[in-house]
Amino acid sequence: MKNKLHNFIILFCISIAINAQTTFSSKNNIATTGDQPYRMVSGDFNNDGNIDLIVVTYAANTIELYSNDGSGNFSLHSSLPNSLSGITGIKFVDLNGDTFEDIVVCSYNNDKVVWFANDAGGGGNFGTEQTISTSVDGASGLAVGTINAGATIDIAVSAYDGNTIVWFSNDGSGTFSGPNALDNTLTTPDTITLEDIDGDTDLDALVVTGQYNSSNVVEIFRNDGTGFFTKDASSVATGLNYLTEAVLVDYDGDANLDILVTVLGATPGTGSLIWYEDNGAGFTATPIATSFGNPSMVRMTDLDNDGIDDLIVSSGALADVNDLIWFKNNGTGGFGTEQVIDNTQGQAYVFELADFDNDTYPDIASSAFNDDQLNWFENQYYILGLDDRDKDTFGVYPNPSSNILNFKSTTSENFDVLIYDLLGKKVIETNKNINTPLDISSLESGIYILKLKDFNKAYKFIKQ
């Protein structure tokens, strides 16, 4: 019986994967932002079940909140008053333990780290600016996570001009103590990533420096669990020209963490994307070819619903032909040819991956530093070999959901809905209309597969 169910799931997933295609819609412009949008985050800041966007700008010093109606239609919710100058970092995380995410921001020009509390109901009405520090000299990189023993969210910040990295301990209510030293050996520390690199459950730090020359390094600092960090004896990389970030991923599918580094380069065409694999005696560097020479940001996620993470890269150059690209993961440690998502932006420094239209597939939002634009691109994953009716854009939302699922589509026809649990058991079968929600309140919490029988489409959703 177990083998039968196992085979059902495998065949079900394979049948979708081999008869499907992922493309992206042309640019959907959300808004003209303040001058020089520099960082962004995604998350549900107003607790309506839809993924919203928050953008900060370096020159205009704005913190702009854009709410999503669930179909990818965004509008400006608010812009937070602040005292910052040269905003360089933003994170969206629960700092005061009320289960609703707050906003933490840092600024380079006036050395500040501040936070804004979400309202008690998580409705996206943020309170006034609360100061964590005014003395992080050239605050640049920002990371959040549990740094010392406990469960509260702490904050790490790089002092670019002070040549130090510090962290602030949170008592759980949003009251911070510090600064505590993380490192004082690097020149111009910049981007920080906090992640358990060595599998001991403590958050370690991956740091890149940000000099405008070829003296940059990528370093690992290991946490002893109390917030005391020790730099590895050997660097991950040295001698790199103008780094933007380093991220930890399983690039080759061997279940071990690798490091991807984006080298923006000091001049057009001189940057590179590099994969560093830990071989046990150090890191082996392998360049990854792209159509542009100044990569700015890289991420991995499953774009095409085949269960393995694909590669997405953006360009920070002004004149590149392509600005946003992706590579399909072949599942055997390699990737397919580059596929262009967009070539119309100027300096797409950062992007976010999230399901903005509630169809269960990850979309992409990007901010164009030179154009002062916030954009998003819809993942148009669809099943091949269908008639024109079947290519209609279907959506299922909210996801996750506790009680009901809604459908969105341009069709007015009724359709058969089948829901399976992950063991392959059919738990719901019914006929629905696009305007009639589906009651899922009787289902146990977990992950389910919803299949639209008439349209040969399948969606994964979470029952809370």
N, C-alpha and C positions, 0 to 999 in steps of 0.2 A: 504493500500500500504506500509506504513512504517513497519507494522508488517511482511509483506511478505519479504521485503528487510532485515529486522533484522534477520528473521529466516534463510534466505539464507546464510547470513554471518556466523551465528552460526553453521549451518549444514556443511557449507564448511570447516570451521576451525576444527570442530570435526571430520569430515571424514578424514582429513589429520592426525590429532593427533592420532586417535585410530588405524590407519593403518601405523604407522611410527615407526622408531627405530633410536636411536642415538648411534653410536659407534665412537671410535676415532682410527685413523690410528696409526701405530707404530711410534716411534720417528723419526722425520725428522731433522737431524742435520744441522743447518744453518752454524755454524762456531765454531772454537776454539777461545775463547775470550782471552783478557788479564787476568792476574792472579786475581782470586776471583771476578767474576761478582756479583755485590751486589744489584743494582737497575736497573730497565728498564722501558721504556715507549713505547707506540705505537702511531702512528699518521702518517699523510701524510706529511713528511718533504720536499718532492721535488715537491709537487703539481701536481702529475700525476694521482690522483684518487685512488691510491692503499695505503694500510696501511703498513707502514714501522716500523722498530724497532730501538730504541736507547738504548744501554747498557753502564753502567758505571762500572768500576772495582775498588775495594778498594785497592788492593796491587799494581796493575800496573798503576793506575791513568789514565786510558784511557776513552775517550768518543767516543764510536764506533757507527757509523751510518750504518745501513743495509737497503738497498733499496729492495723493493718487485716489481716483474714484473707483479703482479696481479694474478698470479697462485700459489703463495706461494714459488716462487723461489727467494731466497734472495742472495744478494751479498754485500760486503763491499763497501759502498759509500765513506766514509772518516772516519778519526779519528782526532778529533779536538785537535790541540796543546793547552796545558794549563799549568798552574803553580800550580795545585792542588796536595794535598797529603792526601790520604785516603778518596776517594770520597764516600760519604754516601747518597746523595740524588740527584734526577733529576726530573724536571718537564718540560713539553712541552706546551707552552702557548704563546699567543701574548702579548708581553710586551710593544711594541712601537706603537701599534694602527694601523699597516699597514695591518691587517687581516691575516698575515702569522705568524705561530707559531715559537717562538724562544725557546732557551734552557736555563734553569737556573739550576745551579748545586751548591752544597755545599760540603765542605771537612772538615773532623774531625781533621786531624793532623796539618793543618796550618790555621784553623779557618776562612776559606774563604767562601764567597757567591759571585758567579760571573754569568754573563749571556753572551750568544752569539746570535747576531741578525741574523735572516734568511735574505737572500738577497731580494732585492726589488720585485722580481718576485716570491718569495717563492720557488725557485728552489733547496733549500737544500745546497746552498753555504754559509756557516755561516761565519760571520766576526770574528775578533779577540776578545779575552776575555775582557769583561768589568767588572770592579770590583764594587760590591755593598757594601761589607764589608770585612775587614780583621781581625775583632775583635770579632767574635762570638766564644766564648771559647769552642772548641769541637763541632763544628757545626754537627748536627746529623739529626734531623727530619726536613723536608722541606714541606711546604704547600703553595698554591697560591690561590688567590681569592680577591674579593673586600671587604676589611676589614673596611675601613671608607666610609663615604658618597661619592658617585660618581660611576663611571663605570670602573675605571681603575683597573688593576690587581696588587695587592700588594703581598708581600712575607712575610711569617712567618717562623722563624727558631728556633729550640731548641738548646740551648747551654748546651750540656751534662755535660761538665766540669765546666761551669760557673753557673750551677743550675738556669738558667733563660730561658725564652722564649721571643724573641723579634720579632718585625715586622717592615718592611720597606715600606713606602708609595711611590707609583709610581705616577708621575705627568702625565702619559699617553704616554710619549715619551721614557720611559725606563730610566729616571732619578729618583733616589731614595733618599728619606730623611729618617733619623732615625739613630740609632735604637730607636724604641718606645717599651715600656715595655708591654708585654702581661701577664707575671707572673714571680715572683721570690720566690715562696713558695715551689716548688717541688725540690727534689733531683734527679739529673740525668734525666731530661725530655728528652724524645726520640721522638717517632713517633707522628706526629700531623695530624689531619684531620680537615679541615674547612668545615662546613656545617650548614645550618639553622636548628638547632635542635628544636627550640621552635616556629617556624612558624611566626616569626615577620619580615622576609625577610633579617635579618642581619646574617652574617656568624659567627657562634659560633665555639669554638674549642674543640675537643675531643683529649685528650693527655694521653699517657701512659709513665711511667718511665721505665728505662732500667738497673736497678741494677742486678748484678749476684747473687741475693739472694731472699728471700721471703718477701722483704719489698716493693714490687712494687704496684703502685696504678693506677687506671684509673679515670680520672677527666674530668669534663665538665666546660668550661669557657664560660659565656654568654656575648655576645657583645651588647653594648647599641646603636650600629649603628655608633659611632664615632671612634671606635677602642679602647674603654675602656672596659676591660673584668673583670668580676666578677666570681670567682670560686663558684660552688655550695656548699652549706653547707654540703651536704652529698656526699661522694665519690660513684662513680659507683661500684668500687671494690677496695679491699685492700688485702695485704698479698699474692700477687701472685709472682711466681718465674720465673724471666726472661721472660718478655713480649716482643713480637715483634710488635703487632699492635692491634688497635681496629677500627672497621668499623661500620658505621651506615647503617642498612638495615631494610626492613620489613620482618623479618624472618618468622613470623607466619601468614602473610596475613591479618592482621586486620587493615591495612592502617596507623598504628602507627610505628614510628621508634624504632627499637630495636638495641642492640649493640652486635656484635660478637667480642670476644677477643681470640687471639691466644697466648697461654702460651707455649713458647718453652721449658721451663724447663732447669735446669742447668746440668742435666745428662740424658743419653738415657732413654726414656720411661717415664719420669716424667712430661711431659707437658700435656696440655689439650686444647680442644676447648670449649668455654663457651658462652652460649646465656644469655644475660641480658635483661630482659623485665621490662619496667617502669610500675609499678603497681599504680602509683600516690603517693605513700608514700616511694618510693625508688625503687631499682632494685632487681628483683628476679633472682638468678643465676640457670641455668640449664645446666649441662654438655652435650655435644654432642659426642657420641661415634664414634671413628674412629679406623682404623686398625693400625695406628701408634701413638706413644706417644709423638711426638714433632712437632705439627703443626706450620707452619711458616706464612702462608698467607691464607686468606679466602675471597671469593667473591661470589656474587650471580648474575646470569644472566640466561636468558631463553636459554638453550642449545638444547631443543628438540622441539621447535616451537609450544608449546601448550599454550603460552600466560602467563605463570607464571614462576617466577625465580627459578632456581635450585641452588644447593650449590656446590661450588668447593673449594677444600682444597689442599694445598701442605705441604710437610714435610721438615723441616730443619735439620733432623737428617742424619747422614752419613750412618748408617747401616740399616735403615728401609727397609722392603721388598717392601712396596708401597710408592711411592713418590708423586703421583698426583691422586686424587680421586674425584668423584662427586656423589651427591645424587639427585635423581629426586624428585621434589616437587609434592606432590599429590593434591595440591590445596585446602586442607582442614586443613591447619596448620601443616601438618606433611610431612615427607620425606620417600622415599623408602630406600631399602638397598644400602649399599655402592657399587659403581662400580669403578673399577680400570682403570685409564687412562694409567698410566705408573709406572714401578717399576725398572727402569734402571739408575736413576740419583743419584748423590751424593749431598745432600743438595740443594734441589730445593727451595731456599729461596723465590723467587718471580716468578710471572707469569703475563701475560697479556692476556685479552680476546678481540679478534677482528676478523673480517672477513678477513682473509689473502688471500683467494683464490676466493673472489668475488662470492660466491654461496649463499649469504645472511645469512649463519649460522655462529655463532661465533666459532672460532677456539681458540686454546690455545698455547701461546708461553711461554717457561720457561727458566730460566738461572740456571745452576747447579754450585753453588759456589765452590764446591770441585773439580768438573771435568773440570772447565773452558770451559763450553759448552753453546751454545745458541741453543735451539731446538724449534720445533713447532709440534703440533698434529692437524691433520685435523679432523674436525667434519664431520663424514660421515653419516649425517642424510639422510635416504632414505625411500621410500614408500614400505611397505611390500606387499607380495602377487603378485609380478610382475615377469615376466620372466627375464632371464638373461640380455636381451637387456635393460630392464628398470632399472637395477641396475648400468648402466653406469653412471659415474660421470659427471653430467652436471654442468655447471657454467654460470652465467649471470653477466656481468660486463660492464662498471663501475657502481657502485651503491653507492651514488646517481649519476644521469646522467641528462644532459640537452637536448641532441639531439638524441643519439643512444644507443642501448644496443647491446653488442657483446655476442656471445655464445661460450662456450668451451665444448668440448666433444671428445671422441674417435670415435663416430659414424659418418658415412658419409651419413646417411639417411636424407631425408627431414622430417620435422616435423611441425605439426600444432601448432600455437601460439595463445592463447587467453589472452586478458588483460581485467581485470575488475577493476572498481573503488571500493571504500569502501562501496558504496551503492548497489553493486552487479550488476551494469550496465556494459554490455560488450562494451568496447570502441574500441578495435582492435581485428580483427581476420584475420590471414594470414598464409601462408605456407612458411617456411624458410629453408635455408641450413645453416649448421654450420659455413660456411665461409662468410655468408651474414649478415651484421648488420641490426638491426630493427630500423626504424626511429620512434622516439617517440616525435619529436619536436612539434607536434600538440597538445599534451596533456597539460592540465593545471597542474600547480605545485601541488604536493600532493603525497600520498601513493597509490600504485596500487598492485594488485595481478596478476602475470603472470603465466599462466598455460600452460604446455606442454601437449597437449591433448594425443598424441600418447604414451607418457611415463608416464602419470599419475603423473606428478610432478608439484609443485607449488612453486613460489618464491614471496617474497615481495620486491618491489623496490621503490625508491623515485625519482620522477621526479622533478628536480629543476626548 
